[in-house]
Amino acid sequence: MSAVDETENHWVFGYGSLIWNPGFPFVSTHLGRLKGAHRSLSIISHHHRGTVEQPGLVFGLTRGGSVRGIVFEVASAEWPSVRAYLEAREQVTTVYRDVMRPVLLDDGRKVSALTFVVDERHEQFAGNLTLDEQLAMVRAGVGISGRNIDYVVNTARHLESLGIRDRVLMDLARKLEAESQAA
């Protein structure tokens, strides 16, 4: 048997907008947990959810902890085009490192999934911002993919609908929703 089985399906780990807007064909989805990283609103966005003049914030996986998300199974025949699409979408400014990481699916299987983790040395890595700093940037950010508020709230609501608890994100989304209802 060769080192790479061309008939084998591939896997992609989604922890942010990929959950609710994958944009690529897939065979199936599964809940899964990736260890060694956690979801954080820690990447300054000059493209999708902000501009250079008025940056927004998007999610990244930073070191430590674990994170639950959606694992997409992609057919081998679709993989070259899916991989190219994800490269174009996620690597606009190379703030992410695309790596293969083990992910434990909720059904007990372990798969190796393409995962985009933040390059903490990149100039767009914001580090650990306070809740007030995050709120200010998210309120103001609008990029080619829309309002930063919508991105954060959409991600929070989809995680919630999947039964994925992310206390920090839920607190942020509740504050943003309360503000928009009061306006």
CORBEL-V881345 format. One record per residue. N is the residue number from 1. RES is the residue in three letters. SS is DSSP state (h for helix, s for strand, l for the rest). PSI is psi in whole degrees, -180 to 180 (NA if undefined). D_CENTER is the distance of its C-alpha to the mean C-alpha in whole Angstrom. Layout:
BEGIN
n=(N;N)
res=(RES;RES)
ss=(SS;SS)
psi=(PSI;PSI)
d_center=(D_CENTER;D_CENTER)
END
This chain:
BEGIN
n=(1;2;3;4;5;6;7;8;9;10;11;12;13;14;15;16;17;18;19;20;21;22;23;24;25;26;27;28;29;30;31;32;33;34;35;36;37;38;39;40;41;42;43;44;45;46;47;48;49;50;51;52;53;54;55;56;57;58;59;60;61;62;63;64;65;66;67;68;69;70;71;72;73;74;75;76;77;78;79;80;81;82;83;84;85;86;87;88;89;90;91;92;93;94;95;96;97;98;99;100;101;102;103;104;105;106;107;108;109;110;111;112;113;114;115;116;117;118;119;120;121;122;123;124;125;126;127;128;129;130;131;132;133;134;135;136;137;138;139;140;141;142;143;144;145;146;147;148;149;150;151;152;153;154;155;156;157;158;159;160;161;162;163;164;165;166;167;168;169;170;171;172;173;174;175;176;177;178;179;180;181;182;183)
res=(MET;SER;ALA;VAL;ASP;GLU;THR;GLU;ASN;HIS;TRP;VAL;PHE;GLY;TYR;GLY;SER;LEU;ILE;TRP;ASN;PRO;GLY;PHE;PRO;PHE;VAL;SER;THR;HIS;LEU;GLY;ARG;LEU;LYS;GLY;ALA;HIS;ARG;SER;LEU;SER;ILE;ILE;SER;HIS;HIS;HIS;ARG;GLY;THR;VAL;GLU;GLN;PRO;GLY;LEU;VAL;PHE;GLY;LEU;THR;ARG;GLY;GLY;SER;VAL;ARG;GLY;ILE;VAL;PHE;GLU;VAL;ALA;SER;ALA;GLU;TRP;PRO;SER;VAL;ARG;ALA;TYR;LEU;GLU;ALA;ARG;GLU;GLN;VAL;THR;THR;VAL;TYR;ARG;ASP;VAL;MET;ARG;PRO;VAL;LEU;LEU;ASP;ASP;GLY;ARG;LYS;VAL;SER;ALA;LEU;THR;PHE;VAL;VAL;ASP;GLU;ARG;HIS;GLU;GLN;PHE;ALA;GLY;ASN;LEU;THR;LEU;ASP;GLU;GLN;LEU;ALA;MET;VAL;ARG;ALA;GLY;VAL;GLY;ILE;SER;GLY;ARG;ASN;ILE;ASP;TYR;VAL;VAL;ASN;THR;ALA;ARG;HIS;LEU;GLU;SER;LEU;GLY;ILE;ARG;ASP;ARG;VAL;LEU;MET;ASP;LEU;ALA;ARG;LYS;LEU;GLU;ALA;GLU;SER;GLN;ALA;ALA)
ss=(l;l;l;l;l;l;l;l;l;s;s;s;s;s;l;l;h;h;h;h;l;l;l;l;l;l;l;s;s;s;s;s;s;s;s;s;s;s;s;s;s;s;s;s;s;l;l;l;l;l;l;l;l;l;l;s;s;s;s;s;s;s;s;s;s;s;s;s;s;s;s;s;s;s;l;h;h;h;h;h;h;h;h;h;h;h;h;h;h;h;l;l;l;l;l;s;s;s;s;s;s;s;s;s;s;l;l;l;l;s;s;s;s;s;s;s;s;s;l;l;l;l;l;l;s;l;l;l;l;l;h;h;h;h;h;h;h;h;h;h;l;s;s;l;l;s;s;h;h;h;h;h;h;h;h;h;h;h;h;h;h;l;l;l;l;l;h;h;h;h;h;h;h;h;h;h;h;h;h;h;h;h;l)
psi=(140;166;-32;122;109;-15;-9;139;164;165;145;131;123;132;-8;-123;-20;-28;-44;-6;68;-42;12;157;143;157;-43;166;150;146;145;165;131;128;150;0;159;155;132;146;81;10;124;125;121;4;-74;-42;20;-175;173;-40;-34;79;151;-169;140;167;148;164;119;161;142;148;-151;165;139;147;-165;135;120;130;124;131;142;-41;-29;-15;-46;-43;-36;-44;-43;-42;-48;-38;-46;-39;-47;-23;35;-43;14;32;-19;153;128;117;158;127;147;134;132;116;154;-20;4;-14;150;128;159;117;141;127;137;110;150;140;102;-6;-10;145;-21;0;119;-14;-153;99;152;165;-42;-38;-42;-47;-45;-45;-41;-41;-40;-21;130;126;-165;-20;4;-167;140;-36;-45;-40;-48;-48;-42;-45;-46;-46;-40;-40;-45;-43;-24;-3;19;120;127;90;-47;-46;-41;-41;-45;-46;-41;-43;-45;-42;-42;-41;-42;-30;-32;-21;NA)
d_center=(35;33;30;27;28;27;27;24;21;18;15;11;8;5;4;3;5;6;7;10;10;10;13;15;17;17;20;18;15;15;14;14;13;12;15;15;12;10;8;9;10;11;11;13;13;16;15;13;13;16;19;21;23;21;18;15;12;8;5;6;7;11;14;16;16;14;11;11;9;10;11;13;16;17;21;22;24;21;19;21;19;16;16;17;15;12;13;15;11;9;12;14;15;14;13;10;12;12;14;15;14;16;15;17;17;19;22;22;22;20;18;17;13;12;9;8;9;10;14;15;18;17;19;15;14;16;16;17;18;20;19;21;20;16;18;20;18;16;19;20;17;18;17;17;14;16;16;14;15;14;11;11;13;12;9;11;14;12;11;15;16;15;17;14;15;13;16;15;13;15;18;16;16;19;21;19;21;24;24;24;26;29;29)
END
